[in-house]
């Protein structure tokens, strides 16, 4: 994984691209799972949070679509 910084590119935009690539490949999540023991309850809590976020987004999109 690498990000090439172009001559006329701002360093901040290159860092954003690197961050997007890290998030896309789920590198931090994999590292956390391998570095620490993840309790099943913590996984359930994380899944519930993600579903709640998706539910909020869907509902707000549905409201906007009306």
N, C-alpha and C positions, 0 to 999 in steps of 0.2 A: 504494500500500500504506500503510495507516494503522491505528493502534490507538487507539481513543478510551478514555481513562481516565475511569471513572465516579467520581462524587463520593465514594462510600463504598468504593471499591476500593483495595486496597494497590498501591503502585507496582511491587512485585516481581511480583505476579500479572499486571499489565499488560505488564511486560517479558517474562514467560514467554509470554504470548499473541503478542507481537511476534516473539519468537524462533521460535515454532512456525510462524507465518505465513511468516517468512523461509525456514525449512527446507522448508516445503511447496512454496514457489514456486521453490526452488533458486537463490536470488539469489546466495548466496556462491559456489556452484559455478560459475555462469555468469560471475561476476566473475573468478574465478581462471583460468578457461579463456581469457578475453579479455585478461587483464592479462599473463599469462606464456605462454611457449612450453611446452607440456606435451609431454614426450617420450612416444613410444608405450610405452616400457618402464614408465614411471610409471603410465600408464593400465592396463597389464596387471597391475601390482602392486596397484593400487587395486581392480580387478575381482576379483582373486584373494582379497583381504582380505574384500570384501563377500560373496563366495560362501562363504568359510570361516565367516564369522559366521552366515550363513543356515543352513549345514550344522550348526553347533553348536546353534543354536536348534531346528532340526527334530529333531535327535537327542535333545536334552534333553526336548523336548515329547513325543517318542515314548516315552522312558523314563518320564516322568510319567504318560502315558496307560495304561501297562501295569498 
